[in-house]
Amino acid sequence: MQPSFLATRRGKLLLALLASVAFLDFVDASITNIALPSIRRDLHFSVESLQWIPSGYLLTYGGFMLLGGRAADLLGRRRVLVSGVVVIGLSSLVGGLAGSSGVLVGARLAQGLGAAMTLPAALSILTTNFKEGRDRNTALGIWGAIGGLASAAGVLLGGLLVEGPGWRWVMFVNPLACVLVLVGIFRLVSGERPRSRLENVDVTGALLATGGMLLLVYALVKAPTVGWGTGRTIGELAGALALLAAFVVNELRVKNPLAPLSIFRINGLGFADATQLIAFAGFLALFFFLTLYMQNVLGYSPIQTGLAYLPLTFAVGIAATVSSQLVTRFGTRPVIVTGALIAAAGLYWLSRIPVNGSYVSDLLGPMLVLSVGAGPVFVGVTTAANAGVPADKAGLAAALLNASQQLGGALGLAILSALATGRTNHLLATHAAPAHALTSGFRLALLVGSIFVFASAFIALRATNTRGEAEQGELQVEPAPAA
C-alpha cells in the first residue's frame, strides 16, 4: 500500500494551492453580479450591453475550456497553469482601470480565457498527484467544497467591495491573489517536458472545437434577448452544431487528435459529464433569480444580499467535505443521486417564494436544504468523471467536466430567463403589480430549475459507481447498469 501523499506537508500545501486556483476561477463568475448597477452608472453601459460583463466571462471560459485542458496534457500542466494565472491577473488589472464599457468587457473576455487555461490544468494536477482512492476522494471533496463556497462567496465579496472601496476592487483583488498563487505554483508544482511539439498539435481540431463551443455559448447567452425562434438564433445554433460535428469527424481521421474520442470508452465518464450539465442548468437558477428577487422585490441592498448567502456558503462546504467520506464508503452513484434529489427539493421549495417574503421564513430553510444536496453532487460527479482516466488524458477529462458545467449554466440561464421574462411580461400586460409579476417569473424559473436538477439524478444512475479504496488500498469501480 502506497503511503498517503495527502498526509504529507507538501501534499496539504499542494491541495491548498489548487483549491485556491479553483476558488479564483469560480468566484470570478459571480463576484461582478452585485456590482452591475454601479458599473452601469460609472461606465454608461446600456441595458443590453451590461449582460456582457457576466456573459463575456462565460463565453470564453466555456469556449476555450477543451483547448485549455488538452494544452495542459500536451504542453505541460504547470506551463499552462502559469500562463492562465498571468492572463487572469493582467486582464483583471486592466478591467479595474477601465474607463469605458468596451475595455471592461474585453477584460472579462480575457479573464474567461485565463480561467479556461487554469481550471482544467489545476484539476488534472490534482488527479495525477492524488492517487485514486481515499486520498483523491478527500482532495476532490475539498475541491467540490471550494466550488460551492466560491459561487456563494462571490456574491458576498461583491457586496462588501461595492459598498466599501467600490466596484473596481471587484477586479483589483485578482492581481494580488494571482501573485500569491504564482509563488505557490513555482514552489509546489513540478515542471514537465512537453509531450508533443507544437507542429504535431491538431490545429484543425482546435479551431473547430473552440469555434463551435464559442458559437454555441454565444447563441445560448443571446437567445433570451434575440428570441429563440429568430433566424439569427437558429442559424447560430445550427452553425455551432455543424462545427462540433466537423470536429468529431476530424478527431476520427487525424493521427494526433486534439481530443481522442477513446476517452469516452472510460465507463460512465460521459454520463458523469451529462449529469454535471443538467444539474448546473438548474443550480445557477438559484444565484441568478434569487439575487434578483432579494434586490428587486424584497429591497435588499448589495451587502444584505451577499450576507443572505452566508449560511448556504458554509452548508455547501460542510456537505461537500462530508460527501468525500460518503463516496469512499458508498460510492459516487448513490451520493450523486441522493444529493440531486435533496437539492431538487430545496429548489422546488424556493419556487414557492411569496411577494412579501421574509428571509427566515421563506429563504433560509430551502437554501440550506439545497446546499446539503449540492455538496454531494459537486463531489460525486467530479470523482466519477475522473475515475479510471489515464494521466496523459487528465487535462482533457477535467476540461470535459468543466465545459459541461459552463454549457449547462449557459443553457439553463438562457431557457429559464426566457421563461421568467415571458411570465413577467404577460402579467405586466394584464396590469399586475410589478412586484407580483417579477416574483411569478422568478418562481417559474426556480420551478423549472428544480426539474433540471431532479432529472440529473436519473442520468447519474448511469455514471460509474466509484467506491474509493478497499482495505488493500485498491480502487473499486462497479460497472454502470445496463440500459
PATORKOL-718884 format. One record per residue (C-alpha): x, y, z. Coordinates in steps of 0.1 Angstrom, whole numbers, m for minus. Layout:
! PATORKOL-718884
{X X&Y Y&Z Z}
...
//
This chain:
! PATORKOL-718884
{X 0&Y 0&Z 0}
{X 14&Y 33&Z m10}
{X 19&Y 60&Z 17}
{X m7&Y 88&Z 16}
{X 6&Y 119&Z m2}
{X m22&Y 139&Z 13}
{X m8&Y 131&Z 48}
{X 25&Y 149&Z 39}
{X 31&Y 186&Z 44}
{X 38&Y 190&Z 6}
{X 5&Y 172&Z m2}
{X m15&Y 195&Z 21}
{X 1&Y 226&Z 6}
{X m4&Y 215&Z m29}
{X m41&Y 208&Z m23}
{X m45&Y 242&Z m7}
{X m28&Y 258&Z m37}
{X m50&Y 240&Z m62}
{X m81&Y 248&Z m42}
{X m71&Y 285&Z m43}
{X m69&Y 283&Z m81}
{X m103&Y 268&Z m82}
{X m117&Y 295&Z m59}
{X m102&Y 322&Z m80}
{X m119&Y 309&Z m112}
{X m153&Y 301&Z m96}
{X m155&Y 334&Z m77}
{X m149&Y 354&Z m108}
{X m180&Y 340&Z m124}
{X m203&Y 355&Z m97}
{X m184&Y 384&Z m80}
{X m194&Y 410&Z m106}
{X m231&Y 404&Z m105}
{X m237&Y 425&Z m74}
{X m216&Y 453&Z m89}
{X m236&Y 456&Z m122}
{X m257&Y 486&Z m112}
{X m226&Y 506&Z m100}
{X m207&Y 496&Z m132}
{X m236&Y 507&Z m154}
{X m237&Y 541&Z m138}
{X m199&Y 547&Z m139}
{X m192&Y 535&Z m174}
{X m225&Y 543&Z m190}
{X m234&Y 508&Z m201}
{X m267&Y 502&Z m220}
{X m291&Y 477&Z m205}
{X m283&Y 452&Z m234}
{X m245&Y 456&Z m232}
{X m244&Y 452&Z m194}
{X m251&Y 415&Z m197}
{X m217&Y 410&Z m213}
{X m199&Y 416&Z m180}
{X m211&Y 382&Z m167}
{X m217&Y 366&Z m202}
{X m183&Y 376&Z m216}
{X m165&Y 356&Z m189}
{X m188&Y 327&Z m195}
{X m183&Y 328&Z m233}
{X m145&Y 324&Z m234}
{X m145&Y 303&Z m202}
{X m167&Y 277&Z m219}
{X m154&Y 282&Z m254}
{X m117&Y 276&Z m247}
{X m121&Y 250&Z m220}
{X m115&Y 220&Z m242}
{X m85&Y 236&Z m258}
{X m71&Y 246&Z m224}
{X m74&Y 211&Z m210}
{X m58&Y 194&Z m239}
{X m30&Y 220&Z m240}
{X m22&Y 211&Z m203}
{X m19&Y 174&Z m213}
{X 3&Y 181&Z m243}
{X 24&Y 212&Z m234}
{X 28&Y 207&Z m196}
{X 3&Y 214&Z m169}
{X 25&Y 239&Z m149}
{X 32&Y 259&Z m181}
{X m4&Y 262&Z m190}
{X m14&Y 269&Z m153}
{X 11&Y 297&Z m150}
{X 1&Y 312&Z m183}
{X m36&Y 312&Z m173}
{X m29&Y 328&Z m139}
{X m9&Y 356&Z m156}
{X m37&Y 362&Z m181}
{X m62&Y 365&Z m152}
{X m41&Y 388&Z m132}
{X m33&Y 412&Z m161}
{X m68&Y 412&Z m175}
{X m83&Y 419&Z m140}
{X m59&Y 449&Z m136}
{X m70&Y 463&Z m170}
{X m106&Y 457&Z m160}
{X m102&Y 476&Z m127}
{X m87&Y 505&Z m145}
{X m112&Y 505&Z m174}
{X m126&Y 539&Z m184}
{X m151&Y 526&Z m209}
{X m176&Y 498&Z m213}
{X m156&Y 482&Z m242}
{X m124&Y 479&Z m222}
{X m142&Y 462&Z m193}
{X m160&Y 437&Z m215}
{X m127&Y 429&Z m232}
{X m111&Y 424&Z m198}
{X m138&Y 399&Z m188}
{X m134&Y 380&Z m221}
{X m97&Y 377&Z m213}
{X m104&Y 366&Z m177}
{X m126&Y 338&Z m191}
{X m97&Y 327&Z m214}
{X m74&Y 326&Z m184}
{X m98&Y 306&Z m164}
{X m103&Y 281&Z m193}
{X m65&Y 275&Z m191}
{X m61&Y 273&Z m153}
{X m91&Y 252&Z m142}
{X m85&Y 220&Z m162}
{X m48&Y 223&Z m156}
{X m53&Y 226&Z m118}
{X m78&Y 197&Z m117}
{X m56&Y 175&Z m138}
{X m26&Y 183&Z m114}
{X m48&Y 172&Z m85}
{X m59&Y 139&Z m101}
{X m24&Y 130&Z m112}
{X m8&Y 137&Z m78}
{X m35&Y 123&Z m55}
{X m40&Y 86&Z m63}
{X m74&Y 70&Z m68}
{X m90&Y 60&Z m35}
{X m92&Y 78&Z m2}
{X m66&Y 105&Z m10}
{X m83&Y 116&Z m42}
{X m118&Y 114&Z m27}
{X m107&Y 137&Z 1}
{X m90&Y 161&Z m22}
{X m120&Y 162&Z m46}
{X m142&Y 167&Z m16}
{X m123&Y 198&Z m7}
{X m123&Y 209&Z m44}
{X m160&Y 204&Z m45}
{X m165&Y 224&Z m13}
{X m144&Y 252&Z m28}
{X m166&Y 253&Z m59}
{X m197&Y 256&Z m38}
{X m181&Y 281&Z m15}
{X m168&Y 303&Z m43}
{X m201&Y 306&Z m61}
{X m218&Y 319&Z m30}
{X m188&Y 338&Z m16}
{X m186&Y 357&Z m49}
{X m219&Y 373&Z m42}
{X m209&Y 382&Z m6}
{X m175&Y 395&Z m15}
{X m190&Y 415&Z m44}
{X m215&Y 432&Z m20}
{X m187&Y 440&Z 6}
{X m164&Y 455&Z m21}
{X m191&Y 475&Z m39}
{X m203&Y 491&Z m7}
{X m168&Y 495&Z 6}
{X m139&Y 506&Z m16}
{X m161&Y 505&Z m48}
{X m168&Y 482&Z m77}
{X m133&Y 485&Z m92}
{X m120&Y 464&Z m63}
{X m140&Y 435&Z m76}
{X m113&Y 434&Z m103}
{X m84&Y 446&Z m83}
{X m84&Y 418&Z m58}
{X m74&Y 393&Z m86}
{X m39&Y 406&Z m94}
{X m30&Y 404&Z m57}
{X m43&Y 369&Z m54}
{X m25&Y 359&Z m87}
{X 9&Y 369&Z m74}
{X 5&Y 347&Z m43}
{X m8&Y 318&Z m65}
{X 22&Y 321&Z m88}
{X 47&Y 319&Z m59}
{X 29&Y 287&Z m48}
{X 29&Y 272&Z m83}
{X 67&Y 276&Z m87}
{X 74&Y 262&Z m53}
{X 50&Y 232&Z m53}
{X 42&Y 221&Z m88}
{X 69&Y 203&Z m108}
{X 76&Y 213&Z m143}
{X 70&Y 189&Z m172}
{X 86&Y 185&Z m206}
{X 60&Y 190&Z m234}
{X 46&Y 156&Z m245}
{X 40&Y 169&Z m280}
{X 56&Y 195&Z m303}
{X 35&Y 224&Z m314}
{X 37&Y 213&Z m350}
{X 21&Y 180&Z m340}
{X m9&Y 196&Z m324}
{X m42&Y 191&Z m341}
{X m47&Y 227&Z m352}
{X m78&Y 220&Z m373}
{X m94&Y 202&Z m343}
{X m85&Y 231&Z m320}
{X m101&Y 256&Z m344}
{X m133&Y 236&Z m349}
{X m138&Y 228&Z m312}
{X m131&Y 263&Z m300}
{X m152&Y 279&Z m328}
{X m181&Y 255&Z m321}
{X m180&Y 260&Z m284}
{X m177&Y 298&Z m287}
{X m206&Y 300&Z m311}
{X m228&Y 276&Z m290}
{X m223&Y 295&Z m258}
{X m228&Y 328&Z m276}
{X m260&Y 316&Z m291}
{X m273&Y 304&Z m257}
{X m263&Y 337&Z m240}
{X m280&Y 359&Z m266}
{X m311&Y 338&Z m272}
{X m332&Y 353&Z m243}
{X m326&Y 388&Z m258}
{X m328&Y 380&Z m295}
{X m355&Y 353&Z m293}
{X m353&Y 315&Z m296}
{X m374&Y 313&Z m328}
{X m355&Y 340&Z m347}
{X m334&Y 332&Z m378}
{X m303&Y 345&Z m360}
{X m306&Y 322&Z m330}
{X m315&Y 292&Z m352}
{X m286&Y 299&Z m375}
{X m261&Y 303&Z m347}
{X m271&Y 271&Z m331}
{X m271&Y 252&Z m364}
{X m236&Y 267&Z m372}
{X m223&Y 256&Z m337}
{X m236&Y 221&Z m342}
{X m221&Y 219&Z m377}
{X m187&Y 230&Z m364}
{X m188&Y 205&Z m335}
{X m199&Y 177&Z m359}
{X m170&Y 186&Z m381}
{X m147&Y 184&Z m351}
{X m159&Y 149&Z m343}
{X m152&Y 138&Z m379}
{X m118&Y 154&Z m378}
{X m109&Y 137&Z m345}
{X m117&Y 103&Z m360}
{X m95&Y 109&Z m390}
{X m63&Y 126&Z m378}
{X m32&Y 109&Z m364}
{X m28&Y 131&Z m333}
{X m63&Y 142&Z m323}
{X m68&Y 172&Z m300}
{X m94&Y 152&Z m280}
{X m91&Y 115&Z m285}
{X m127&Y 102&Z m286}
{X m115&Y 70&Z m270}
{X m117&Y 88&Z m236}
{X m155&Y 82&Z m238}
{X m148&Y 44&Z m236}
{X m140&Y 50&Z m199}
{X m170&Y 36&Z m182}
{X m195&Y 62&Z m171}
{X m175&Y 93&Z m179}
{X m200&Y 106&Z m205}
{X m229&Y 101&Z m180}
{X m210&Y 120&Z m153}
{X m205&Y 149&Z m176}
{X m241&Y 148&Z m187}
{X m252&Y 148&Z m150}
{X m230&Y 179&Z m144}
{X m245&Y 197&Z m174}
{X m282&Y 191&Z m165}
{X m276&Y 198&Z m128}
{X m259&Y 231&Z m134}
{X m286&Y 242&Z m157}
{X m308&Y 242&Z m126}
{X m282&Y 252&Z m99}
{X m274&Y 285&Z m115}
{X m310&Y 295&Z m113}
{X m306&Y 298&Z m75}
{X m280&Y 326&Z m76}
{X m293&Y 345&Z m106}
{X m330&Y 346&Z m98}
{X m328&Y 346&Z m61}
{X m304&Y 376&Z m62}
{X m329&Y 395&Z m84}
{X m357&Y 385&Z m61}
{X m339&Y 398&Z m29}
{X m329&Y 431&Z m45}
{X m358&Y 439&Z m68}
{X m387&Y 425&Z m47}
{X m376&Y 424&Z m11}
{X m355&Y 456&Z m15}
{X m322&Y 442&Z m1}
{X m290&Y 462&Z m5}
{X m260&Y 445&Z m22}
{X m243&Y 437&Z 11}
{X m276&Y 423&Z 26}
{X m279&Y 401&Z m5}
{X m244&Y 389&Z m1}
{X m248&Y 382&Z 36}
{X m280&Y 362&Z 29}
{X m259&Y 336&Z 11}
{X m235&Y 332&Z 40}
{X m254&Y 302&Z 56}
{X m255&Y 285&Z 22}
{X m218&Y 290&Z 17}
{X m209&Y 272&Z 49}
{X m235&Y 245&Z 44}
{X m222&Y 236&Z 9}
{X m187&Y 235&Z 22}
{X m196&Y 212&Z 51}
{X m218&Y 190&Z 29}
{X m190&Y 186&Z 2}
{X m164&Y 177&Z 29}
{X m187&Y 150&Z 44}
{X m196&Y 137&Z 10}
{X m160&Y 128&Z 2}
{X m161&Y 103&Z 31}
{X m195&Y 90&Z 19}
{X m181&Y 84&Z m16}
{X m154&Y 62&Z m1}
{X m179&Y 42&Z 18}
{X m210&Y 40&Z m5}
{X m197&Y 51&Z m40}
{X m204&Y 80&Z m62}
{X m237&Y 69&Z m77}
{X m258&Y 68&Z m45}
{X m241&Y 101&Z m33}
{X m249&Y 120&Z m65}
{X m285&Y 106&Z m68}
{X m293&Y 114&Z m32}
{X m277&Y 148&Z m34}
{X m296&Y 157&Z m66}
{X m329&Y 147&Z m51}
{X m323&Y 167&Z m20}
{X m312&Y 198&Z m40}
{X m342&Y 195&Z m63}
{X m365&Y 195&Z m33}
{X m347&Y 227&Z m20}
{X m351&Y 244&Z m53}
{X m388&Y 234&Z m55}
{X m393&Y 248&Z m20}
{X m377&Y 281&Z m32}
{X m400&Y 282&Z m62}
{X m428&Y 290&Z m37}
{X m414&Y 324&Z m26}
{X m441&Y 350&Z m19}
{X m442&Y 386&Z m29}
{X m440&Y 397&Z 7}
{X m415&Y 371&Z 17}
{X m390&Y 372&Z 46}
{X m355&Y 357&Z 48}
{X m361&Y 335&Z 78}
{X m394&Y 320&Z 69}
{X m391&Y 318&Z 31}
{X m355&Y 317&Z 21}
{X m332&Y 303&Z 48}
{X m348&Y 268&Z 51}
{X m349&Y 259&Z 14}
{X m314&Y 274&Z 8}
{X m300&Y 251&Z 35}
{X m318&Y 221&Z 20}
{X m305&Y 229&Z m14}
{X m269&Y 233&Z m2}
{X m270&Y 200&Z 17}
{X m278&Y 183&Z m17}
{X m255&Y 204&Z m39}
{X m223&Y 195&Z m20}
{X m227&Y 157&Z m27}
{X m234&Y 164&Z m64}
{X m203&Y 186&Z m68}
{X m180&Y 160&Z m52}
{X m196&Y 128&Z m66}
{X m197&Y 140&Z m102}
{X m161&Y 152&Z m101}
{X m149&Y 119&Z m86}
{X m169&Y 98&Z m111}
{X m157&Y 119&Z m141}
{X m120&Y 114&Z m132}
{X m122&Y 77&Z m122}
{X m100&Y 55&Z m144}
{X m87&Y 83&Z m165}
{X m51&Y 78&Z m176}
{X m26&Y 105&Z m166}
{X m20&Y 116&Z m202}
{X m57&Y 125&Z m206}
{X m64&Y 140&Z m172}
{X m65&Y 175&Z m185}
{X m89&Y 165&Z m212}
{X m112&Y 148&Z m187}
{X m111&Y 179&Z m164}
{X m119&Y 201&Z m194}
{X m149&Y 180&Z m205}
{X m163&Y 181&Z m170}
{X m159&Y 218&Z m166}
{X m171&Y 225&Z m201}
{X m203&Y 205&Z m192}
{X m207&Y 228&Z m162}
{X m203&Y 260&Z m183}
{X m226&Y 248&Z m211}
{X m252&Y 237&Z m185}
{X m251&Y 271&Z m169}
{X m254&Y 289&Z m202}
{X m282&Y 266&Z m214}
{X m301&Y 269&Z m180}
{X m299&Y 306&Z m178}
{X m310&Y 310&Z m214}
{X m340&Y 288&Z m210}
{X m350&Y 300&Z m175}
{X m345&Y 337&Z m183}
{X m368&Y 333&Z m213}
{X m395&Y 316&Z m192}
{X m392&Y 341&Z m164}
{X m393&Y 371&Z m187}
{X m423&Y 357&Z m207}
{X m443&Y 351&Z m175}
{X m434&Y 386&Z m161}
{X m442&Y 404&Z m193}
{X m475&Y 385&Z m197}
{X m486&Y 396&Z m162}
{X m474&Y 432&Z m167}
{X m496&Y 433&Z m198}
{X m526&Y 424&Z m177}
{X m517&Y 453&Z m154}
{X m504&Y 431&Z m125}
{X m483&Y 448&Z m99}
{X m446&Y 448&Z m109}
{X m435&Y 430&Z m77}
{X m461&Y 403&Z m83}
{X m451&Y 399&Z m120}
{X m414&Y 397&Z m111}
{X m420&Y 372&Z m84}
{X m442&Y 350&Z m106}
{X m414&Y 349&Z m132}
{X m388&Y 340&Z m107}
{X m410&Y 313&Z m93}
{X m414&Y 297&Z m127}
{X m377&Y 298&Z m133}
{X m369&Y 282&Z m100}
{X m395&Y 255&Z m105}
{X m381&Y 245&Z m139}
{X m346&Y 247&Z m124}
{X m357&Y 221&Z m98}
{X m369&Y 198&Z m126}
{X m335&Y 200&Z m143}
{X m318&Y 190&Z m110}
{X m343&Y 162&Z m105}
{X m336&Y 149&Z m140}
{X m299&Y 149&Z m133}
{X m304&Y 123&Z m106}
{X m317&Y 98&Z m131}
{X m288&Y 105&Z m155}
{X m264&Y 98&Z m126}
{X m277&Y 63&Z m124}
{X m256&Y 55&Z m155}
{X m224&Y 71&Z m142}
{X m196&Y 49&Z m128}
{X m200&Y 40&Z m91}
{X m165&Y 46&Z m78}
{X m164&Y 33&Z m42}
{X m130&Y 46&Z m33}
{X m104&Y 24&Z m18}
{X m107&Y m11&Z m3}
{X m87&Y m21&Z 27}
{X m58&Y m30&Z 5}
{X m59&Y 5&Z m10}
{X m72&Y m6&Z m44}
{X m99&Y 13&Z m62}
{X m132&Y m5&Z m66}
{X m154&Y 5&Z m96}
{X m187&Y m10&Z m103}
{X m199&Y m11&Z m139}
{X m226&Y 12&Z m150}
{X m260&Y m5&Z m151}
{X m271&Y m18&Z m184}
{X m296&Y 2&Z m204}
//
